[in-house]
Amino acid sequence: MLAVLVRHALAAERDAVEYPDDSSRPLVPRGKKVARRMARQLAAGGVVPTVILSSPWKRAWQTAGILAEVTRDDKAARTLCEALAADPNLEALAGAIGQVGANDVVALVGHEPWLGELASLLLTGSATRLAIDFPKGGILGIELAAMAPAAGRLRFFLRP
């Protein structure tokens, strides 16, 4: 399986009045543009997600929608995954992903620092061993035989 970790694109600034719940901050127009460009780059490289899981936070959900629309022409092809809005939990992620084949591409759309920690865990066995400068809109691809610590091999890292 290829796990494609996608950090949400640029979102509205934190504002306790307009967005009292941080999870409700939406993408800004520039963020949507970057998300589209990054999704096109992914598709141009032949990477088309068979599964798209997203944090339920609005900015990640919107980023996942753009990814689905651009790469699969199917905006509804995304599923909420609470585990992507928390510290990395490989068991919860594996349960959310379900049965996939060796050639499947699973996109996981979420937030920092959790995605960077997940990448570190999959690549090194420790969530803190590898520090990753994971920009908003960034996409990191990890080849996995199983959703397990140190089971991954870095395939690509796309930065906006």
C-alpha positions as CSV (number, residue, x, y, z in Angstrom):
1,M,0.0,0.0,0.0
2,L,1.1,3.5,-0.6
3,A,0.1,5.8,2.3
4,V,-0.2,9.4,1.0
5,L,-0.1,11.8,4.0
6,V,-1.7,15.2,3.0
7,R,-1.5,18.2,5.3
8,H,-4.5,20.5,4.9
9,A,-3.9,23.6,2.8
10,L,-3.8,27.2,4.1
11,A,-6.8,28.0,6.2
12,A,-8.3,31.1,7.8
13,E,-6.4,32.5,10.7
14,R,-7.3,31.6,14.2
15,D,-10.0,33.9,15.5
16,A,-11.8,33.3,18.8
17,V,-14.8,35.4,17.6
18,E,-15.3,34.1,14.1
19,Y,-14.1,30.5,14.7
20,P,-14.5,29.8,18.5
21,D,-14.0,26.1,17.6
22,D,-10.6,25.7,15.9
23,S,-11.9,22.7,14.0
24,S,-14.3,25.0,12.0
25,R,-11.7,27.1,10.3
26,P,-12.1,26.8,6.5
27,L,-9.6,26.9,3.7
28,V,-8.9,30.4,2.3
29,P,-9.0,30.9,-1.5
30,R,-5.2,30.7,-1.8
31,G,-5.3,27.4,0.2
32,K,-7.9,26.0,-2.2
33,K,-5.7,27.0,-5.2
34,V,-2.7,25.3,-3.7
35,A,-4.7,22.2,-2.8
36,R,-5.8,21.9,-6.4
37,R,-2.2,22.4,-7.7
38,M,-0.8,19.8,-5.4
39,A,-3.6,17.3,-6.2
40,R,-2.9,17.8,-9.9
41,Q,0.8,17.2,-9.3
42,L,-0.1,13.9,-7.5
43,A,-2.3,12.8,-10.4
44,A,0.3,13.7,-12.9
45,G,2.6,11.4,-11.1
46,G,0.1,8.6,-11.5
47,V,-0.9,8.6,-7.8
48,V,-4.6,8.3,-7.6
49,P,-6.1,7.5,-4.2
50,T,-8.3,4.4,-3.9
51,V,-9.3,5.5,-0.4
52,I,-9.4,9.0,1.1
53,L,-9.7,9.4,4.8
54,S,-9.9,12.9,6.4
55,S,-9.8,14.5,9.7
56,P,-13.3,15.8,10.5
57,W,-11.9,19.3,10.9
58,K,-13.3,21.6,8.1
59,R,-10.0,22.6,6.5
60,A,-8.9,19.0,6.2
61,W,-12.3,17.8,4.9
62,Q,-12.2,20.6,2.3
63,T,-8.7,19.6,1.3
64,A,-9.8,16.0,1.0
65,G,-12.7,17.1,-1.2
66,I,-10.4,18.9,-3.6
67,L,-8.1,15.9,-3.7
68,A,-11.0,13.6,-4.5
69,E,-12.4,16.0,-7.1
70,V,-9.1,16.5,-8.9
71,T,-7.7,13.0,-8.8
72,R,-10.8,10.8,-8.9
73,D,-13.6,13.2,-10.3
74,D,-15.6,12.0,-7.3
75,K,-16.0,14.6,-4.5
76,A,-18.0,12.3,-2.3
77,A,-15.2,9.6,-2.2
78,R,-13.9,10.6,1.2
79,T,-14.5,9.3,4.6
80,L,-14.2,11.0,8.0
81,C,-11.6,9.6,10.3
82,E,-11.4,10.9,13.9
83,A,-8.0,9.3,14.3
84,L,-6.5,11.9,11.9
85,A,-7.3,14.7,14.4
86,A,-5.2,13.2,17.2
87,D,-1.9,11.7,18.1
88,P,-0.9,8.8,15.8
89,N,-2.7,5.6,16.6
90,L,-1.8,2.9,14.1
91,E,-4.4,0.5,15.2
92,A,-7.2,3.1,14.8
93,L,-5.9,4.1,11.4
94,A,-5.6,0.5,10.2
95,G,-9.2,-0.1,11.3
96,A,-10.4,3.0,9.5
97,I,-8.5,2.0,6.3
98,G,-9.8,-1.6,6.3
99,Q,-8.7,-4.2,3.8
100,V,-6.6,-2.8,1.0
101,G,-4.4,-4.4,-1.6
102,A,-0.7,-4.0,-2.0
103,N,-1.2,-1.6,-5.0
104,D,-3.8,0.6,-3.3
105,V,-3.2,4.2,-2.5
106,V,-4.6,5.5,0.8
107,A,-4.7,9.2,1.3
108,L,-4.7,10.4,4.9
109,V,-5.6,14.1,5.2
110,G,-4.9,15.8,8.4
111,H,-2.9,18.3,10.5
112,E,0.5,19.0,12.1
113,P,2.1,17.9,14.3
114,W,0.1,14.6,14.0
115,L,1.0,13.9,10.4
116,G,4.7,14.5,10.9
117,E,4.6,12.3,13.9
118,L,2.8,9.6,12.0
119,A,5.3,9.8,9.2
120,S,8.2,9.5,11.7
121,L,6.5,6.5,13.4
122,L,6.0,4.7,10.1
123,L,9.5,5.4,8.9
124,T,11.6,5.1,12.1
125,G,9.4,3.3,14.7
126,S,9.2,6.5,16.8
127,A,6.9,9.4,16.5
128,T,9.6,11.8,17.7
129,R,12.8,10.4,16.0
130,L,12.4,12.2,12.7
131,A,11.5,15.9,12.6
132,I,9.7,16.8,9.3
133,D,9.0,20.3,8.1
134,F,5.6,19.4,6.7
135,P,4.1,22.6,5.1
136,K,0.4,23.3,4.7
137,G,-0.6,21.6,1.4
138,G,2.4,19.2,1.5
139,I,2.1,15.6,0.5
140,L,4.3,12.8,1.7
141,G,4.2,9.3,0.2
142,I,5.2,6.2,2.2
143,E,5.3,2.6,0.9
144,L,3.9,0.3,3.5
145,A,3.7,-3.5,3.8
146,A,1.6,-3.0,6.9
147,M,0.4,-0.1,9.1
148,A,3.2,-0.7,11.7
149,P,6.1,1.1,13.3
150,A,9.2,1.4,11.0
151,A,7.4,-0.6,8.2
152,G,7.6,2.3,5.7
153,R,9.9,3.5,3.0
154,L,9.7,7.1,1.9
155,R,8.7,7.3,-1.8
156,F,8.2,11.1,-2.3
157,F,7.6,14.4,-0.5
158,L,5.9,17.1,-2.5
159,R,6.0,20.7,-1.1
160,P,4.0,23.6,-2.4
